[in-house]
C-alpha cells in the first residue's frame, strides 16, 4: 500500500474517531427527541425515560448494545459522563494482555482522556480541538507504523465500546459478541 493512501486512510480514521469523541451533548428531553428522530422510536423513548441510567452507564454495559445504540446512548450523556465512559473503556482495554510497548502506548491515550476534561464539552476551543487532532494523529501513526496495529484493532480501541478479548501473542482484538465483528 502506498504511503499516501495509508496516510489518507489514517486521516479518515482519525476524523471518524474525532467525530465520535466530539459529539455534542443533548441535555434536555426535547433535544433528545429531536436528536434521536432518525433512530428507532423505542430507543428514543428508552433513552428519554432512563436518563439517570444512561448517565451512570459503565463502559462495559454500553459495549453490550448494538453500535448505533451505543452511539445514541453516548450522545445523550453529559460531557463529564462521556469522558468517564472513555476512561473506563481504555482501562478495560489496558487490562488485556499487551506487551510493554503496546501497554505504554495505550496508557498515553488513557492519560490524555483522563486529563483533558473539556474533550467532550461543546465549548471546547479551536486550540483544544487542534491539540486533540494532533495527539490522535500521532497516536494512530505510532500504533500503525511501530506497533503494526490494524485498523480493526484501532477501531475497537478508539471508536467502539464493544467488549473485546485479545488473542494471545497478537494485537488483534475480537468482540465477545460474534455479531459485532468488523470485517
N, C-alpha and C positions, 0 to 999 in steps of 0.2 A: 504494500500500500504506500502511495506517495506521501511525503511529509506534509504537503499542502492539504491533501484530502484528510489525513489524520488530524491536522490542526483544525480544519473546518468542522469535523465531527466532534472534536473536543470542545470547541467553542459552542456548537449547537447543544451538546450535552450540558455544558455549564449553564447555558441560557435556560434550559429546561429546569435544571436544579434551582437556579435563582428564582424562576417563576414560582416554584413550589415554596421556597423559603420566604419570599417576599409577598405572598398573597395577603391582601388586605383583610382586616378583621371585620366580621359582621357582628354588631353588638346588640341590636335590638330585634325583636321578633319580626317587625315589618321588613327590616333589611334582610333578615334570614330568609323570609318567604320570597322576597324578590330575587335574592341570590340563588336559591335552590329551585327556582321555577323550571330550570332545564333538566332537573333530575326527577326521580320518582316522587310522587306526592307522599307516599308512605315515609320515605326517608326524610323529606322536608318536615313532615309532621312529627316524626320521631325526634329529630334534632331540636325542633322548637319546644317540644314537651319535655325533653330530657336535657335541657341546657346545663343543669348542675352536673349531671353525669358526664356530659361531653367535656365540660371544663376540667373535670378531675380525671378523665380517662388516661390510664397509663399507656405508654407506647406499645407494650405487648398486647394489650386489649385492642388498641387501634389496628394493629397488624393482623388481627383476625378478620377484619372487614375486607370486602372487595375493594379494589383500588379506587374506583370512583367514589365509593362510600368513604374511604379513608380521606380522600381529598376534601369532600364536602364537610365531613366532621372536623377536619383540621381547620378549614376556613372559618368555621363557626367559633373556634377557640379565640380567647383573648391573646394578645401578643405574648404575655407572660407565660401562658399555658402552651403556646406554640413552641416557645423556647424550651420549656420544661420537657415536652414530649421529644424534641430533637436531642436534648441532652440524655434523656433516658434511652433513646434509641441507640445513640453512639455508645453508651455504657453497655448495652446488651451486645452490640457488635464487638466491643472490646473484650468481652468475656469468652469469645470464641478462640480457637487455637491458632494464634498468629505467630510468625517468627518475630524476632526483636525489631527488625527494620519496619515491618508492617505495623506492629503494635505502636511503635514510636510515631509513625505517620498518622495512624488513627487517633492517637492521643492529641495530635496537633488540631485535628478537626474538632474533637470533643472539647478541648480547651477553648478554642475560638468560639464555639457555640455557647459555652458556659459564660465566657467573659463579656461577650458582646450583647448586652441586654436590649439594644434597640434594633436588632436584626429583623424582628418581625413587626416592628412598630410602623404605622402609617406615616409617621413624622420623621422617618429616617432621612438624614441629609444626603445630598448627592455625593459628598465626600465619603460618607459611611458606605453607601452603595458601591462606590468605586473601590473602596478598600476590600469590601466583601468579594466583588468580582475578581480583583487581583489575587486575593487569598485563594479563592476556589480555582482559579485558572492555574496557579502554581501548584496547588494541592493535587488537582487532577493530572497535571503534567508529570509530576513526580510519580504518581500512582501508576500511570500508563508507561512512562519511559523507564523508570528504575525498578518498580515493583512488578511490572508486567501484568497489572490487573486488567481484566477485561471490562468492557462496557457493562456487562451484566453484573459483575461484582460491584462496580461503582454505582450502578442503579440501585442495588439493594442496600447499599450503604447510605447514599445521599439523596435518593428520590423517594423510595418506597419505605413504608413502615412494616412490610411483610416480615413475619417471624421466620428466621432462616437458621440453617445449620451450615457448617463448613466441612468440606471433605478433608480428611487427614492428608497432610503434606501437599496441600493445594490451596490456592487463594479463592477457589470457586465457592460462591455462596449459593445455597439451594433453599427455596422456600419450603417450610414444613408442609404447607398445603400444596400438593402437586398441581392443583388447578391454577395456581398463581405463577407458575414458572414462565419466565421470559425466555423466548427462543432466540 
